[in-house]
Amino acid sequence: MTVTTRDRGALVEPALPVEDCGFRMLQAEEYAAAMAFPETYRWQGSKRDRVRMAGNAVPCNMARDLVACAVESIS
């Protein structure tokens, strides 16, 4: 998942009828949670900086799986 520094990601909360669906932008903490950062991780800078830093991260599980695939294909 790539996250830009502009508000582009959002959650849609469905309700019936469709006209009543809620919409809001994701917060920096929600981006960090999606990237598997622990809740205790300390962020510095503005909201835009935090979103940029979380968006440039590689989730731990993804890195682990990529290395496992590479090792498996070599052996």
C-alpha positions in Angstrom: 0.0 0.0 0.0 1.4 3.4 -1.0 0.2 6.4 1.0 0.6 9.9 -0.4 0.9 13.0 1.7 -2.4 14.4 0.4 -5.7 13.2 1.9 -6.7 10.5 -0.5 -7.5 7.4 1.6 -10.8 7.1 3.3 -13.2 4.8 5.2 -16.7 4.5 4.0 -19.2 3.5 6.6 -22.2 1.9 4.8 -25.7 2.5 6.0 -29.0 2.1 4.2 -30.0 3.9 2.1 -26.8 4.7 0.1 -27.4 8.5 0.5 -26.7 8.1 4.3 -23.2 6.5 3.8 -20.6 8.3 5.9 -17.2 9.3 4.6 -14.1 10.5 6.3 -10.3 10.8 5.6 -8.0 8.3 7.3 -5.9 9.6 10.2 -2.1 9.2 10.4 -2.6 6.7 13.3 -4.8 4.6 11.0 -2.3 4.6 8.3 0.4 3.5 10.8 -1.9 0.7 12.1 -2.4 -0.5 8.5 1.4 -0.7 8.1 1.7 -2.8 11.3 3.3 -0.1 13.5 2.7 -0.8 17.2 0.5 1.7 19.0 3.4 2.7 21.2 5.5 3.9 18.2 6.3 7.6 18.6 5.8 9.8 15.6 7.3 13.3 15.2 6.3 16.1 12.8 3.1 17.3 11.4 0.1 15.1 10.3 1.4 15.3 6.7 4.9 14.2 7.8 3.4 11.2 9.8 1.3 10.1 6.8 4.3 10.4 4.5 6.5 8.4 6.9 3.9 5.6 7.4 3.3 5.5 3.6 6.9 4.9 2.9 7.2 2.1 5.3 7.3 -1.6 4.5 5.0 -3.7 6.8 7.0 -6.2 8.8 4.9 -9.2 7.5 5.5 -8.1 3.9 9.2 -7.9 4.4 9.3 -11.3 6.1 7.2 -12.9 3.3 9.3 -11.4 0.5 12.5 -12.7 2.1 11.0 -16.1 2.6 10.0 -16.2 -1.1 13.4 -15.1 -2.2 15.1 -17.8 0.0 12.7 -20.4 -1.3 13.3 -19.6 -4.9 17.1 -19.7 -4.4 17.2 -23.1 -2.7 
